[in-house]
Amino acid sequence: GASSLKCYEILKNYVTNELRVEPMGTIQRQIFLETCKKALSRNASDTCVDEDLSLRMINLTKFVLVACPTDQAVQMIVTENALLAQLVFQELTAYLNRRSAPQQLTRKLSAINASDVNHHTALVQRLCILRYVYGLSEKVNLSKEQLDLLWNLCVTSEDREDVMVFLADASNNDTGSGTTPTSGVSSRTHQNQIGPLLKQVLTSSYLEDAQEHAFQNLFCSNRIDWEHLGPSAYQSFQILFKSLTKSMKTPLTSNGAAIDALWRICLAAGHDDVATQAMRDLLFAYSSMSVMKRQSTAQNAWTQKMTTDESNTLSFAKRIFQCLQQVNVDLKASVASSERSAERCIRILNAAVDHSVGVGKGTSLAVSSLSLVNSIEDLVRCVPHGMRGQACYLTISVLAKRAGQTNTAAPMAKSHHKDANGRPTSVSASQNINEKLPPSERFSLQVHPLEPLSSVKKKVSHHCRHPLNSVKPISCNNRQRNFNIEPETSLVGDVGIYEGCELVFLLSNNVCSENKSSQNGRSSEKKAGLALGEIFGESGLGPSDGFFDTLLSVLEALPVSDMESGFEPNQFIDTQRLVWNLLLSVPSNANVVESVRSAAQRPLHNTVGVNDSTSKKEIEVMSIDILRKDVEWNKLLDCENFQRSVYVMQVVDSFLQPASEILKHVHDDVEDKLRGVIDQDAITFRHGFIESGGFDAILRLFTETCAQSNRNNRKFRLGCACALRILKCCFFGGSRAMSFTNDQSIFLPKLDEEGIVLMKSLHQDESLLMSLTSTVVSDAGVSDHAILDVLLLLQILP
């Protein structure tokens, strides 16, 4: 109990003080230590040892050394060719050899059980004294051979993790504890097993060449089983890596050993926290190499060296592509760890894209390219289709509060008022003047992730009929985010706005000052990171054809569990979502875009394009002689390659319903012209899509998918939602971002002329009706937007 521990501490302190009393203290310490050396020598050579007694002698050796003045302790260790240090190491290796041998041959029966139970304690305490004796003097160091021997004797994951923590702690000069592992590094080590903190300054236990050897040949070995190693092992890997990085003149990653090890840890670590941190370190290493290469392009020798390295092992694009190919093979062969490896690969890619050169956030990737856009062709080439279309709109709730007692609408002249997208409206001044307005309004609003707050403010101004310069964003999500400090150039996707959240706006009687400061630095571009060409292996902005095909193949091979909503989503669903997040966040595959535009017979313009004077009649003339391209559309939209077909549908949807909000980031002299161009392109593309057979192919794919009795709802949910958006657009035409009051009914759109003709030509009324019904009835996890689209289509069917 506590009284026994108190007596033990009193006795220990008494003996320690007695050993320090001179002149007899020096003699007594020497006698004690000689006894310990004899015991260590005996235990290192005997095959039958009482393990409890052996461990007591180790602790006694440490106790005597701690009681010695530093000078005497150093003298005791370095004399006789560092015999004491060698005996401590030999005793440790002998103990590990006894552990690996048959128990009945190497240990006394009375000690077997206790030794098995307390092996971790025994190993850690031996490592503690080893760290101490090899850290007191720079003249005594562990050799490469000793490190190899110790490493090879620790064969279990638990033992190897303890040795890795010891090697990391022993690699640095330290004023600290003299304990191994240290607090905060090993969660498996309890400080009460180690003893009191030692005050001596410890030096590194081995030289720099041995340290480099330990890292590159032991820590980076491909024989390490990271499946069963935890955070302590990886933190030790980081310590040694950082220590060598500071001391070495050449980059540690230049020979590929560290990079190879980081890749293995990312993909094979059984502990997810270890894999996540390894991914960060891997991307940081590649980013550092990339920055160094860009800064040193004038130095031919360095550039040539890096080019040679990258062509062999270091190229990020080559390594991730090889990993994806292997993952694809393993998925098809049902290898046990293939799903986890797939998830890790996609997470690495997503992180690389999110932190690529020139961007601060994932949503800013498209923004960084928009400043160079001068045509619709540039827009399609630079901006991901996941951001170009209206499918990424977020529906949010807005609470607009009017300040003061003046609750009348402000006069807004007809000629100066525009809608949320900058188009003139027909609202007259007489409709607004002296109209009584409520003190607050609550309504829903559609916003785009790349839309700046200034654009959202304009939409609120239009809906509330309040002067734009008197509208101010206040907060988001019950004041969890303060918009008073956010610059109006901040993007929706970067300030915590998400589907269903609530924004509060102030409708002031006075002009509100605009906050132009950027305290959090979100608007500044990053200089570090990998360029997209370095991520995907080509000079273009998006994945190469081989990369793209492999991603889709992995997507097809990933298993999907048909779990209903309300249950925790499993790992496979998350991995599929990660793949789609990646595909939607990088520029569209050029071959898919070309195939879609060619089938619709609507090539992209490489300039600002159609003149502003182009009339609707001229647009109709452009639609003459559209040929049927059923073969091409059936190849693009094939139920047997469903995931690829979903990607094609997403590209089609982005052309049918473009989001004009992204044009807020192009040059002012291009914005208005380009807005007209993409509006006209959506009209002509819709006509070409319908007339060439694209609508029929979408309808066939949708009905065939819904007709499958054993279909996996989670697998087809994304594709069905996309097909519904396309079908709706074909019938009703394009739409815009909407705002609507929650307590008022929404006016349903009507069929336009092309939609009426399309409806009359429809010959699959019954199959379409059944498919629409099945989408909602059989899938409990269908989205609200998909349900609304189904209801809208059902009400027009005869």
Buried (B, 14 or more C-beta within 10 A) or exposed (E): EEEEEEEEEEEBEEBEEEBBEEEEBBEBBBEBBEBBBEBBBEBBEEEEBBBBEBBEBBBBBBBBBBBBBEEBBBEBBBEEEBBBBBBBBBBBBBBBEBBEEEBEEBBEEEBBEBBEEBBBBBBBBBBBBBBBBBBBBEEBBBBBEBBBBBBEBBEEBBBBBBBBBBBBBBBBEBEBBBBBBBBEBBEBBEEEBBBEEBEBEBBBBBBEEBBBBBBBBBBBEEEBEBEBBBBBBBBBBBBBBBBBBEEEEEBBBBBBBBBBBBBBBBBBBBBEEBBBBBBBBBBBBBBBBBBEBEEBEEEEEBEEBBEEBBEEBBBBBBBBBEBBBBBBEBBEEEEEBBBBBBBBBBBBBBBBBBBBBBBBBBBBBBBBBBEEBBBBBBBBBBBBBBBBBBBBBBBBBBBBBBBEEEEEBBEBEBEEBBBBBBEEEEBEBEEBEEEEBEEBBBBBBBBBBBBBBBBBBBBBBBBBBBBBBBBBBBBBBEEEBEBEEBBBBBBBBBBEBEEEBBBBBBBBEEEBEEBEEBEBEBBEEBEEBBBBBBBBBBEBBBBBEBBBBBBBBBBBBBBBEEBEEEEEBBBBBEBBEBBBBBBBBBBBBBEBBEBBBEBBBBEBBEEBBBEEEBEEEEBEEBBEEBEEBBEBBBBBBBBEBBBBBBBBBBBBBBBBBBBBBBBBBBEEEBBEBBBBBBBBBBBBBBBBBBBBBBBBBBBBBBBBBBEEEEBEBBBBBBBBBBBBBBBBBBBBBBBBBBBBEEEEEEEEBEBBEBBEEBBEEBEBEEBBBBBBEBBBEEBEBBBEBBBEBBEBBEEBEE
